Amino acid sequence: MPVWKIIDISGEPVDLACWQLIFDPVRGGRHLVGLAGDNGDARVTSPITSFEQSSRLAMAQSGQAYRLVGPAGLSRDTAYVLGQFCRSRSLCGDLIRNESHLVENPNVDFGILLAPSRKPPLRFIHLNGLPGAGAAEVGQTLAGAFDGRLLDHRKVLQMSSAIMGSTDASRSAALARSRAVTILHALAHSSSDPIVINDRLLADIDEDEKAIAELAELSLLYDARLLAVTLVAANRQSSERRDSETEVHRPLLSDEIYQRYSVRSVAVDTTGLSTEETAAEVMKHTLANDSGV
């Protein structure tokens, strides 16, 4: 079986005890977490670029070599640094995959497993929901977790309102939509980083449907994976929205509208969830959307 040879190791490898091999499915990359033999401190390595099963030697992206000592495990200290690692990436711990069992599997080709993988597809994550569902905070957390960009439609609308005047809400909304599409074009054209669109629902279902149609068209143009996420919360009118002038209740965009434009949509109930927990739920749906699950 071919192995991924370790070359140009400078200095002595650091022994890692009570170790785990973990995979970050959001940003990609496999890391080792364990207790370092040189000082006993718990650490998470930079991404592993090579591993030799016979010697149990691993090379990290930083250039540091590590030797796995003893069986896989998780101590209190390594659990703590792993938690810190997840928090630094705005990740919920259950998104991290433990792949320690692969180390002892003779059928695993680490040359293939650790080879630089193709970047994930361009992602458009469209967030919407009524005030109180937490879309603004969740959007910021998602953009940080994915190392992506945040397009906050609410801020675009505020700028448009300042230009058009607060009395002309319909023209301000139309200008905001147009500017948001222009910005999205520029972001998608300049980078393959995920784009989180924090949208603002309007009182007009037809206008909201146009926004979904434009996003669907853009996702096809840039070969992006589009996921529409509706954030709902109990006792906050999240299943319907109110037109303040007519006091008419209108439903959120229906599944039929999303299906019309072949857009995958999910609803996430934010009741009782923190911003980080809500973002983790959206991440799970996003990763499933990547794989077509």
Residue pairs with C-beta under 8 A, 6 or more apart in sequence:
1 106
1 107
1 109
2 109
2 111
3 52
3 53
3 54
3 109
3 110
3 111
4 50
4 51
4 52
4 109
4 110
4 111
4 114
5 50
5 52
6 50
6 51
6 52
6 55
6 57
6 58
6 59
6 65
9 57
9 59
9 65
10 63
11 65
12 65
13 57
13 65
13 66
13 67
14 36
14 37
14 38
14 64
14 65
14 66
14 67
15 36
15 37
15 38
15 66
15 67
15 69
16 32
16 34
16 35
16 36
16 37
16 66
16 67
16 68
16 69
17 34
17 35
17 37
17 69
17 70
17 73
18 34
18 35
18 70
18 73
18 74
18 75
18 78
19 32
19 33
19 34
19 35
19 68
19 69
19 70
19 72
19 73
19 78
19 100
20 32
20 33
20 34
20 72
20 73
20 74
20 78
20 82
20 98
20 100
21 30
21 31
21 32
21 48
21 72
21 98
21 99
21 100
21 102
21 103
22 30
22 31
22 32
22 33
22 82
22 96
22 97
22 98
22 99
23 29
23 30
23 96
23 97
23 99
24 30
24 31
24 89
24 91
24 95
24 96
25 95
25 97
25 287
26 89
26 91
26 95
26 145
26 146
26 283
26 287
27 89
27 146
27 147
28 117
28 119
28 120
29 47
29 48
30 47
30 48
30 99
30 113
30 114
31 44
31 45
31 46
31 47
31 48
31 85
32 44
32 45
32 48
32 58
32 60
32 66
32 68
33 42
33 43
33 44
33 45
33 78
33 81
33 82
33 85
34 42
34 43
34 66
34 68
34 78
35 41
35 42
35 75
35 77
35 78
36 42
36 43
37 69
41 77
42 75
42 77
42 78
42 80
42 81
43 81
44 81
44 82
44 85
45 58
45 60
45 62
45 64
45 66
46 60
46 61
46 62
46 64
47 60
47 61
48 58
48 59
48 60
48 61
48 114
49 59
49 60
49 61
49 114
50 58
50 59
50 110
50 111
50 114
51 57
51 58
51 59
51 103
51 110
51 114
52 58
52 110
53 103
53 106
53 108
53 110
55 67
56 67
56 68
56 69
56 103
57 65
57 66
57 67
58 65
58 66
58 67
58 68
59 65
59 66
60 66
68 103
72 100
72 101
72 103
74 82
82 93
82 96
83 93
85 91
86 92
86 93
86 95
86 96
89 145
90 141
90 142
90 144
90 145
90 276
90 279
91 145
91 280
91 283
92 276
92 277
92 279
92 280
92 283
94 280
95 280
95 283
95 284
95 287
102 108
102 113
119 192
120 194
120 290
121 223
121 224
121 225
121 290
122 188
122 192
122 194
122 195
122 222
122 223
122 224
122 225
123 146
123 148
123 194
123 195
123 224
123 225
123 226
123 227
123 286
123 289
123 290
124 184
124 188
124 194
124 195
124 197
124 215
124 218
124 219
124 224
124 225
124 226
124 227
125 142
125 194
125 195
125 196
125 197
125 227
125 229
125 282
125 286
126 197
126 199
126 212
126 215
126 226
126 227
126 228
126 229
127 135
127 138
127 139
127 142
127 196
127 197
127 198
127 199
127 229
127 231
127 282
128 135
128 199
128 200
128 201
128 228
128 229
128 230
128 231
128 252
128 253
129 135
129 201
129 230
129 231
129 232
129 233
129 238
129 270
130 201
130 232
130 233
130 236
130 237
130 238
130 241
131 236
132 233
132 236
132 237
132 238
133 231
133 232
133 233
133 236
133 238
133 270
134 231
134 233
134 270
134 275
134 278
135 198
135 199
135 231
136 152
136 154
136 198
137 275
138 231
138 270
138 275
138 278
138 279
138 282
139 150
139 152
139 196
139 197
139 198
140 150
141 275
141 276
141 279
142 148
142 150
142 196
142 279
142 282
142 283
143 149
143 150
143 194
143 196
145 279
145 283
146 193
146 194
146 196
146 283
146 286
147 193
147 194
148 193
148 194
148 195
148 196
149 187
149 191
149 193
149 194
149 195
149 196
150 195
150 196
150 198
151 180
151 183
151 184
151 187
151 195
151 196
151 197
151 198
152 198
153 176
153 180
153 197
153 198
153 199
153 200
154 198
154 200
156 176
156 179
156 180
156 183
157 172
157 173
157 176
157 200
159 176
159 179
160 172
160 173
160 175
160 176
160 179
161 169
161 172
161 176
163 172
163 175
164 171
164 172
164 175
165 172
166 172
173 202
173 207
174 207
177 207
177 210
177 211
177 214
180 197
181 214
181 218
184 195
184 197
184 215
184 218
185 218
187 193
187 195
188 195
188 218
188 221
188 222
188 224
189 222
195 224
197 215
199 211
201 208
201 241
201 252
202 208
203 241
203 243
203 244
203 250
205 250
205 253
208 253
209 253
209 257
212 228
212 253
212 257
212 258
212 261
212 263
213 261
215 226
215 228
215 263
216 226
216 261
216 262
216 263
218 224
219 225
219 226
219 263
225 286
225 289
225 290
226 263
226 264
227 264
227 265
227 266
227 285
227 286
227 289
228 253
228 258
228 263
228 264
228 265
228 266
229 265
229 266
229 267
229 268
229 282
229 285
230 252
230 253
230 265
230 266
230 267
230 268
231 238
231 267
231 268
231 270
231 278
232 238
232 239
232 252
232 267
232 268
232 269
232 270
232 271
233 269
233 270
233 271
234 269
234 271
238 252
239 251
239 252
240 249
240 250
240 251
240 252
241 249
241 250
241 252
242 248
242 249
242 250
243 249
243 250
253 265
255 265
258 264
258 265
264 289
266 285
268 278
268 281
268 282
268 285
270 278
273 281
